[in-house]
Amino acid sequence: MEYIEKVLEKLKEWARELVEGLLGPQTHPEVEPIPVPVDDLRRRRKS
């Protein structure tokens, strides 16, 4: 699974470089993902 994540990250990097090469550099930084809260499984089991 870690290998797939590394490959996907490298593909994103190459795609970003390609877009920058064709359209120029980004005018604003890449948006960081917002953390999504996840239900605690222990609480669900008690209910």
PQR file of N, CA, C, O and H, with PARSE charges and radii, in Angstrom:
ATOM      1  N   MET A   1       0.823  -1.190   0.000 -0.4000 1.5000
ATOM      2  CA  MET A   1       0.000   0.000   0.000 -0.0000 2.0000
ATOM      3  C   MET A   1       0.873   1.261   0.000  0.5500 1.7000
ATOM      4  O   MET A   1       0.562   2.246  -0.671 -0.5500 1.4000
ATOM      5  N   GLU A   2       1.958   1.212   0.757 -0.4000 1.5000
ATOM      6  CA  GLU A   2       2.855   2.361   0.813 -0.0000 2.0000
ATOM      7  C   GLU A   2       3.456   2.638  -0.567  0.5500 1.7000
ATOM      8  O   GLU A   2       3.655   3.793  -0.943 -0.5500 1.4000
ATOM      9  H   GLU A   2       2.210   0.412   1.302  0.4000 1.0000
ATOM     10  N   TYR A   3       3.739   1.578  -1.312 -0.4000 1.5000
ATOM     11  CA  TYR A   3       4.311   1.735  -2.653 -0.0000 2.0000
ATOM     12  C   TYR A   3       3.341   2.488  -3.564  0.5500 1.7000
ATOM     13  O   TYR A   3       3.746   3.372  -4.319 -0.5500 1.4000
ATOM     14  H   TYR A   3       3.577   0.640  -1.007  0.4000 1.0000
ATOM     15  N   ILE A   4       2.059   2.130  -3.486 -0.4000 1.5000
ATOM     16  CA  ILE A   4       1.034   2.786  -4.313 -0.0000 2.0000
ATOM     17  C   ILE A   4       0.950   4.267  -3.960  0.5500 1.7000
ATOM     18  O   ILE A   4       0.845   5.111  -4.849 -0.5500 1.4000
ATOM     19  H   ILE A   4       1.730   1.412  -2.873  0.4000 1.0000
ATOM     20  N   GLU A   5       0.995   4.587  -2.667 -0.4000 1.5000
ATOM     21  CA  GLU A   5       0.945   5.984  -2.238 -0.0000 2.0000
ATOM     22  C   GLU A   5       2.139   6.758  -2.777  0.5500 1.7000
ATOM     23  O   GLU A   5       1.991   7.903  -3.204 -0.5500 1.4000
ATOM     24  H   GLU A   5       1.080   3.901  -1.945  0.4000 1.0000
ATOM     25  N   LYS A   6       3.318   6.149  -2.762 -0.4000 1.5000
ATOM     26  CA  LYS A   6       4.512   6.810  -3.292 -0.0000 2.0000
ATOM     27  C   LYS A   6       4.373   7.054  -4.787  0.5500 1.7000
ATOM     28  O   LYS A   6       4.735   8.123  -5.280 -0.5500 1.4000
ATOM     29  H   LYS A   6       3.438   5.218  -2.415  0.4000 1.0000
ATOM     30  N   VAL A   7       3.850   6.070  -5.510 -0.4000 1.5000
ATOM     31  CA  VAL A   7       3.667   6.206  -6.961 -0.0000 2.0000
ATOM     32  C   VAL A   7       2.666   7.317  -7.252  0.5500 1.7000
ATOM     33  O   VAL A   7       2.900   8.139  -8.138 -0.5500 1.4000
ATOM     34  H   VAL A   7       3.556   5.203  -5.110  0.4000 1.0000
ATOM     35  N   LEU A   8       1.549   7.355  -6.518 -0.4000 1.5000
ATOM     36  CA  LEU A   8       0.545   8.394  -6.734 -0.0000 2.0000
ATOM     37  C   LEU A   8       1.114   9.782  -6.434  0.5500 1.7000
ATOM     38  O   LEU A   8       0.839  10.738  -7.160 -0.5500 1.4000
ATOM     39  H   LEU A   8       1.358   6.687  -5.799  0.4000 1.0000
ATOM     40  N   GLU A   9       1.895   9.888  -5.379 -0.4000 1.5000
ATOM     41  CA  GLU A   9       2.503  11.178  -5.034 -0.0000 2.0000
ATOM     42  C   GLU A   9       3.455  11.624  -6.144  0.5500 1.7000
ATOM     43  O   GLU A   9       3.482  12.802  -6.500 -0.5500 1.4000
ATOM     44  H   GLU A   9       2.118   9.111  -4.790  0.4000 1.0000
ATOM     45  N   LYS A  10       4.232  10.696  -6.690 -0.4000 1.5000
ATOM     46  CA  LYS A  10       5.155  11.031  -7.777 -0.0000 2.0000
ATOM     47  C   LYS A  10       4.390  11.456  -9.030  0.5500 1.7000
ATOM     48  O   LYS A  10       4.803  12.387  -9.722 -0.5500 1.4000
ATOM     49  H   LYS A  10       4.210   9.739  -6.401  0.4000 1.0000
ATOM     50  N   LEU A  11       3.276  10.778  -9.325 -0.4000 1.5000
ATOM     51  CA  LEU A  11       2.455  11.154 -10.475 -0.0000 2.0000
ATOM     52  C   LEU A  11       1.862  12.558 -10.297  0.5500 1.7000
ATOM     53  O   LEU A  11       1.807  13.337 -11.249 -0.5500 1.4000
ATOM     54  H   LEU A  11       2.941  10.022  -8.762  0.4000 1.0000
ATOM     55  N   LYS A  12       1.423  12.875  -9.085 -0.4000 1.5000
ATOM     56  CA  LYS A  12       0.902  14.216  -8.814 -0.0000 2.0000
ATOM     57  C   LYS A  12       1.983  15.266  -9.031  0.5500 1.7000
ATOM     58  O   LYS A  12       1.731  16.331  -9.593 -0.5500 1.4000
ATOM     59  H   LYS A  12       1.467  12.243  -8.311  0.4000 1.0000
ATOM     60  N   GLU A  13       3.194  14.946  -8.575 -0.4000 1.5000
ATOM     61  CA  GLU A  13       4.312  15.875  -8.735 -0.0000 2.0000
ATOM     62  C   GLU A  13       4.614  16.108 -10.212  0.5500 1.7000
ATOM     63  O   GLU A  13       4.820  17.249 -10.626 -0.5500 1.4000
ATOM     64  H   GLU A  13       3.399  14.081  -8.118  0.4000 1.0000
ATOM     65  N   TRP A  14       4.641  15.046 -11.008 -0.4000 1.5000
ATOM     66  CA  TRP A  14       4.900  15.168 -12.441 -0.0000 2.0000
ATOM     67  C   TRP A  14       3.789  15.954 -13.137  0.5500 1.7000
ATOM     68  O   TRP A  14       4.060  16.789 -14.000 -0.5500 1.4000
ATOM     69  H   TRP A  14       4.473  14.120 -10.672  0.4000 1.0000
ATOM     70  N   ALA A  15       2.548  15.686 -12.761 -0.4000 1.5000
ATOM     71  CA  ALA A  15       1.421  16.402 -13.361 -0.0000 2.0000
ATOM     72  C   ALA A  15       1.509  17.894 -13.036  0.5500 1.7000
ATOM     73  O   ALA A  15       1.262  18.734 -13.902 -0.5500 1.4000
ATOM     74  H   ALA A  15       2.327  15.008 -12.060  0.4000 1.0000
ATOM     75  N   ARG A  16       1.862  18.224 -11.786 -0.4000 1.5000
ATOM     76  CA  ARG A  16       2.003  19.624 -11.383 -0.0000 2.0000
ATOM     77  C   ARG A  16       3.102  20.298 -12.207  0.5500 1.7000
ATOM     78  O   ARG A  16       2.932  21.421 -12.682 -0.5500 1.4000
ATOM     79  H   ARG A  16       2.062  17.541 -11.083  0.4000 1.0000
ATOM     80  N   GLU A  17       4.231  19.601 -12.372 -0.4000 1.5000
ATOM     81  CA  GLU A  17       5.334  20.160 -13.158 -0.0000 2.0000
ATOM     82  C   GLU A  17       4.923  20.356 -14.612  0.5500 1.7000
ATOM     83  O   GLU A  17       5.297  21.353 -15.231 -0.5500 1.4000
ATOM     84  H   GLU A  17       4.369  18.688 -11.986  0.4000 1.0000
ATOM     85  N   LEU A  18       4.167  19.426 -15.158 -0.4000 1.5000
ATOM     86  CA  LEU A  18       3.706  19.537 -16.544 -0.0000 2.0000
ATOM     87  C   LEU A  18       2.775  20.731 -16.708  0.5500 1.7000
ATOM     88  O   LEU A  18       2.915  21.504 -17.656 -0.5500 1.4000
ATOM     89  H   LEU A  18       3.863  18.617 -14.655  0.4000 1.0000
ATOM     90  N   VAL A  19       1.839  20.882 -15.803 -0.4000 1.5000
ATOM     91  CA  VAL A  19       0.906  22.013 -15.866 -0.0000 2.0000
ATOM     92  C   VAL A  19       1.660  23.330 -15.718  0.5500 1.7000
ATOM     93  O   VAL A  19       1.386  24.283 -16.447 -0.5500 1.4000
ATOM     94  H   VAL A  19       1.725  20.255 -15.033  0.4000 1.0000
ATOM     95  N   GLU A  20       2.604  23.395 -14.785 -0.4000 1.5000
ATOM     96  CA  GLU A  20       3.394  24.611 -14.617 -0.0000 2.0000
ATOM     97  C   GLU A  20       4.205  24.915 -15.871  0.5500 1.7000
ATOM     98  O   GLU A  20       4.370  26.076 -16.247 -0.5500 1.4000
ATOM     99  H   GLU A  20       2.827  22.621 -14.193  0.4000 1.0000
ATOM    100  N   GLY A  21       4.707  23.871 -16.512 -0.4000 1.5000
ATOM    101  CA  GLY A  21       5.473  24.071 -17.731 -0.0000 2.0000
ATOM    102  C   GLY A  21       4.617  24.602 -18.873  0.5500 1.7000
ATOM    103  O   GLY A  21       5.084  25.398 -19.688 -0.5500 1.4000
ATOM    104  H   GLY A  21       4.573  22.928 -16.206  0.4000 1.0000
ATOM    105  N   LEU A  22       3.365  24.161 -18.930 -0.4000 1.5000
ATOM    106  CA  LEU A  22       2.469  24.588 -20.004 -0.0000 2.0000
ATOM    107  C   LEU A  22       1.785  25.924 -19.712  0.5500 1.7000
ATOM    108  O   LEU A  22       1.638  26.758 -20.604 -0.5500 1.4000
ATOM    109  H   LEU A  22       2.986  23.514 -18.268  0.4000 1.0000
ATOM    110  N   LEU A  23       1.369  26.121 -18.467 -0.4000 1.5000
ATOM    111  CA  LEU A  23       0.572  27.300 -18.126 -0.0000 2.0000
ATOM    112  C   LEU A  23       1.307  28.323 -17.263  0.5500 1.7000
ATOM    113  O   LEU A  23       0.803  29.425 -17.046 -0.5500 1.4000
ATOM    114  H   LEU A  23       1.488  25.443 -17.741  0.4000 1.0000
ATOM    115  N   GLY A  24       2.468  27.975 -16.778 -0.4000 1.5000
ATOM    116  CA  GLY A  24       3.189  28.858 -15.876 -0.0000 2.0000
ATOM    117  C   GLY A  24       2.970  28.427 -14.438  0.5500 1.7000
ATOM    118  O   GLY A  24       2.101  27.598 -14.167 -0.5500 1.4000
ATOM    119  H   GLY A  24       2.878  27.079 -16.954  0.4000 1.0000
ATOM    120  N   PRO A  25       3.745  28.977 -13.510 -0.5600 1.5000
ATOM    121  CA  PRO A  25       3.624  28.575 -12.104  0.2800 2.0000
ATOM    122  C   PRO A  25       2.287  28.998 -11.498  0.5500 1.7000
ATOM    123  O   PRO A  25       1.632  29.919 -11.989 -0.5500 1.4000
ATOM    124  N   GLN A  26       1.891  28.309 -10.420 -0.4000 1.5000
ATOM    125  CA  GLN A  26       0.646  28.635  -9.725 -0.0000 2.0000
ATOM    126  C   GLN A  26       0.765  30.002  -9.081  0.5500 1.7000
ATOM    127  O   GLN A  26       1.837  30.396  -8.622 -0.5500 1.4000
ATOM    128  H   GLN A  26       2.423  27.561 -10.022  0.4000 1.0000
ATOM    129  N   THR A  27      -0.366  30.734  -9.051 -0.4000 1.5000
ATOM    130  CA  THR A  27      -0.356  32.057  -8.442 -0.0000 2.0000
ATOM    131  C   THR A  27      -0.565  31.977  -6.937  0.5500 1.7000
ATOM    132  O   THR A  27      -0.184  32.900  -6.217 -0.5500 1.4000
ATOM    133  H   THR A  27      -1.237  30.414  -9.424  0.4000 1.0000
ATOM    134  N   HIS A  28      -1.163  30.892  -6.446 -0.4000 1.5000
ATOM    135  CA  HIS A  28      -1.356  30.707  -5.014 -0.0000 2.0000
ATOM    136  C   HIS A  28      -0.995  29.277  -4.642  0.5500 1.7000
ATOM    137  O   HIS A  28      -1.074  28.386  -5.488 -0.5500 1.4000
ATOM    138  H   HIS A  28      -1.472  30.143  -7.031  0.4000 1.0000
ATOM    139  N   PRO A  29      -0.603  29.039  -3.403 -0.5600 1.5000
ATOM    140  CA  PRO A  29      -0.166  27.693  -2.994  0.2800 2.0000
ATOM    141  C   PRO A  29      -1.299  26.660  -3.059  0.5500 1.7000
ATOM    142  O   PRO A  29      -2.482  26.998  -3.035 -0.5500 1.4000
ATOM    143  N   GLU A  30      -0.894  25.411  -3.141 -0.4000 1.5000
ATOM    144  CA  GLU A  30      -1.850  24.309  -3.181 -0.0000 2.0000
ATOM    145  C   GLU A  30      -2.641  24.259  -1.875  0.5500 1.7000
ATOM    146  O   GLU A  30      -2.091  24.442  -0.790 -0.5500 1.4000
ATOM    147  H   GLU A  30       0.067  25.137  -3.161  0.4000 1.0000
ATOM    148  N   VAL A  31      -3.935  24.009  -2.005 -0.4000 1.5000
ATOM    149  CA  VAL A  31      -4.809  23.945  -0.837 -0.0000 2.0000
ATOM    150  C   VAL A  31      -4.526  22.662  -0.062  0.5500 1.7000
ATOM    151  O   VAL A  31      -4.440  21.581  -0.643 -0.5500 1.4000
ATOM    152  H   VAL A  31      -4.383  23.860  -2.887  0.4000 1.0000
ATOM    153  N   GLU A  32      -4.379  22.797   1.276 -0.4000 1.5000
ATOM    154  CA  GLU A  32      -4.149  21.618   2.110 -0.0000 2.0000
ATOM    155  C   GLU A  32      -5.482  20.958   2.432  0.5500 1.7000
ATOM    156  O   GLU A  32      -6.477  21.652   2.640 -0.5500 1.4000
ATOM    157  H   GLU A  32      -4.449  23.676   1.748  0.4000 1.0000
ATOM    158  N   PRO A  33      -5.518  19.635   2.475 -0.5600 1.5000
ATOM    159  CA  PRO A  33      -6.776  18.956   2.793  0.2800 2.0000
ATOM    160  C   PRO A  33      -7.231  19.251   4.213  0.5500 1.7000
ATOM    161  O   PRO A  33      -6.423  19.403   5.129 -0.5500 1.4000
ATOM    162  N   ILE A  34      -8.556  19.327   4.371 -0.4000 1.5000
ATOM    163  CA  ILE A  34      -9.142  19.586   5.685 -0.0000 2.0000
ATOM    164  C   ILE A  34      -9.343  18.254   6.387  0.5500 1.7000
ATOM    165  O   ILE A  34      -9.934  17.345   5.803 -0.5500 1.4000
ATOM    166  H   ILE A  34      -9.213  19.204   3.627  0.4000 1.0000
ATOM    167  N   PRO A  35      -8.864  18.104   7.638 -0.5600 1.5000
ATOM    168  CA  PRO A  35      -9.065  16.841   8.348  0.2800 2.0000
ATOM    169  C   PRO A  35     -10.552  16.601   8.613  0.5500 1.7000
ATOM    170  O   PRO A  35     -11.280  17.514   9.000 -0.5500 1.4000
ATOM    171  N   VAL A  36     -10.986  15.365   8.400 -0.4000 1.5000
ATOM    172  CA  VAL A  36     -12.380  14.999   8.604 -0.0000 2.0000
ATOM    173  C   VAL A  36     -12.472  14.178   9.881  0.5500 1.7000
ATOM    174  O   VAL A  36     -11.754  13.190  10.038 -0.5500 1.4000
ATOM    175  H   VAL A  36     -10.394  14.623   8.086  0.4000 1.0000
ATOM    176  N   PRO A  37     -13.362  14.583  10.806 -0.5600 1.5000
ATOM    177  CA  PRO A  37     -13.488  13.799  12.032  0.2800 2.0000
ATOM    178  C   PRO A  37     -14.066  12.413  11.746  0.5500 1.7000
ATOM    179  O   PRO A  37     -14.919  12.255  10.873 -0.5500 1.4000
ATOM    180  N   VAL A  38     -13.599  11.430  12.477 -0.4000 1.5000
ATOM    181  CA  VAL A  38     -14.050  10.049  12.290 -0.0000 2.0000
ATOM    182  C   VAL A  38     -14.658   9.568  13.600  0.5500 1.7000
ATOM    183  O   VAL A  38     -14.109   9.802  14.676 -0.5500 1.4000
ATOM    184  H   VAL A  38     -12.906  11.558  13.186  0.4000 1.0000
ATOM    185  N   ASP A  39     -15.808   8.887  13.495 -0.4000 1.5000
ATOM    186  CA  ASP A  39     -16.441   8.352  14.699 -0.0000 2.0000
ATOM    187  C   ASP A  39     -15.520   7.341  15.364  0.5500 1.7000
ATOM    188  O   ASP A  39     -14.856   6.551  14.692 -0.5500 1.4000
ATOM    189  H   ASP A  39     -16.255   8.696  12.621  0.4000 1.0000
ATOM    190  N   ASP A  40     -15.488   7.375  16.688 -0.4000 1.5000
ATOM    191  CA  ASP A  40     -14.696   6.435  17.453 -0.0000 2.0000
ATOM    192  C   ASP A  40     -15.421   5.094  17.474  0.5500 1.7000
ATOM    193  O   ASP A  40     -16.567   5.023  17.918 -0.5500 1.4000
ATOM    194  H   ASP A  40     -16.027   8.017  17.233  0.4000 1.0000
ATOM    195  N   LEU A  41     -14.775   4.032  17.002 -0.4000 1.5000
ATOM    196  CA  LEU A  41     -15.419   2.721  16.929 -0.0000 2.0000
ATOM    197  C   LEU A  41     -15.788   2.177  18.302  0.5500 1.7000
ATOM    198  O   LEU A  41     -16.777   1.455  18.436 -0.5500 1.4000
ATOM    199  H   LEU A  41     -13.844   4.090  16.641  0.4000 1.0000
ATOM    200  N   ARG A  42     -15.010   2.513  19.317 -0.4000 1.5000
ATOM    201  CA  ARG A  42     -15.312   2.012  20.663 -0.0000 2.0000
ATOM    202  C   ARG A  42     -16.642   2.556  21.154  0.5500 1.7000
ATOM    203  O   ARG A  42     -17.386   1.845  21.829 -0.5500 1.4000
ATOM    204  H   ARG A  42     -14.207   3.099  19.208  0.4000 1.0000
ATOM    205  N   ARG A  43     -16.958   3.812  20.826 -0.4000 1.5000
ATOM    206  CA  ARG A  43     -18.226   4.385  21.255 -0.0000 2.0000
ATOM    207  C   ARG A  43     -19.382   3.709  20.549  0.5500 1.7000
ATOM    208  O   ARG A  43     -20.439   3.513  21.148 -0.5500 1.4000
ATOM    209  H   ARG A  43     -16.353   4.390  20.277  0.4000 1.0000
ATOM    210  N   ARG A  44     -19.208   3.352  19.304 -0.4000 1.5000
ATOM    211  CA  ARG A  44     -20.277   2.710  18.532 -0.0000 2.0000
ATOM    212  C   ARG A  44     -20.606   1.331  19.102  0.5500 1.7000
ATOM    213  O   ARG A  44     -21.772   0.939  19.146 -0.5500 1.4000
ATOM    214  H   ARG A  44     -18.349   3.510  18.817  0.4000 1.0000
ATOM    215  N   ARG A  45     -19.599   0.608  19.531 -0.4000 1.5000
ATOM    216  CA  ARG A  45     -19.823  -0.756  20.032 -0.0000 2.0000
ATOM    217  C   ARG A  45     -20.617  -0.767  21.337  0.5500 1.7000
ATOM    218  O   ARG A  45     -21.379  -1.701  21.587 -0.5500 1.4000
ATOM    219  H   ARG A  45     -18.652   0.927  19.496  0.4000 1.0000
ATOM    220  N   LYS A  46     -20.446   0.263  22.171 -0.4000 1.5000
ATOM    221  CA  LYS A  46     -21.130   0.328  23.437 -0.0000 2.0000
ATOM    222  C   LYS A  46     -22.608   0.640  23.258  0.5500 1.7000
ATOM    223  O   LYS A  46     -23.430   0.213  24.069 -0.5500 1.4000
ATOM    224  H   LYS A  46     -19.827   1.021  21.968  0.4000 1.0000
ATOM    225  N   SER A  47     -22.959   1.376  22.210 -0.4000 1.5000
ATOM    226  CA  SER A  47     -24.354   1.788  21.994 -0.0000 2.0000
ATOM    227  C   SER A  47     -25.211   0.649  21.533  0.5500 1.7000
ATOM    228  O   SER A  47     -26.408   0.830  21.306 -0.5500 1.4000
ATOM    229  H   SER A  47     -22.292   1.723  21.552  0.4000 1.0000
TER
END
